[in-house]
């Protein structure tokens, strides 16, 4: 499996798409997803948009570490990670506000680049990193359901097969 580090714009667009989606009245992820982004002290129905940015930034960092461990640089893994973190920190072009299907694909692409087995072998994940990956896995599952439920074929299908 080949992999690469996606761009800062890719991650900024994930954040922008998630924030837009989280403001929609018809998008109500389950508690197992909301608990990661709920505003402290408020009803879990309200998403903390800064928390979305933090989770997306953590996902980008996990991807950097994963790819650098999988494809070590001649200059050494720590140097490669530092270089990639510096590149990721540079400003990017204006992010896109992704609609549900492109948002799903962007998250799927970001997660695909992360080989948790390889990372765990060389660099054990922290609790925060595990929680971040868990959040994006669960968000992706809910987003899939959200997309499918809006397809005409799903709407027109019978609930019960008799």
Secondary structure, DSSP 8 states (H G I E B T S, - for coil): -------HHHHHHHHHHHHHHHT-TT----HHHHTTTB-TTS-TTSB-HHHHHHHHHHHHHHHHHHHHHHS--TT-HHHHHHHHHHHHTS--S------HHHHHHHHHHHHHT--HHHHHHHS---HHHHHHHHHHHHHHHHHHHHHHTTSHHHHHS-SS--
